């Protein structure tokens, strides 16, 4: 009797108890480099698809690194507002390459070397985001970033409908 009971319970669980997988059972993870200098070092963007019709986009720490320059060349040295605007300009362009926009961003983490720039950051965000509602945000003060001239670095996570 106990064997039949456990078999019946197991059968019901198999038929009805397990959640469905992705549409075709395959989750796709793709890694991208949009700047020549990042190749072989880290992926600037990673997309995940195959979870419903969503496309998740993860952007690595984006700062004022010159995309067209050699590794370590920073645009707007000493100018927090300029670095912030440039970082968000890069974020917008990379999101667009992957079919998303700032409106699809769900989480931002900002790293700053000088927390005294919080008001400057607020102005920058107001200029960049405009009427788009700002997502969940974590602000972290750090001693240094990847390159000595960097004053700000931003991680972004977006979820857009798969195209």
Secondary structure, DSSP 8 states (H G I E B T S, - for coil): -HHHHHHHHHHHIIIIIS---STTS--EEEEE--SGGGTTT--SEEEEEEETTEEEEEEEEE-SB-TTS-TT-BSSTT-HHHHHHHHHHHHHHHHHHTT--GGGEEEEEEEES-GGGHHHHHHHHHHHHTTS---EEEEEE-S--SSTT--EEEEEEEEEE--
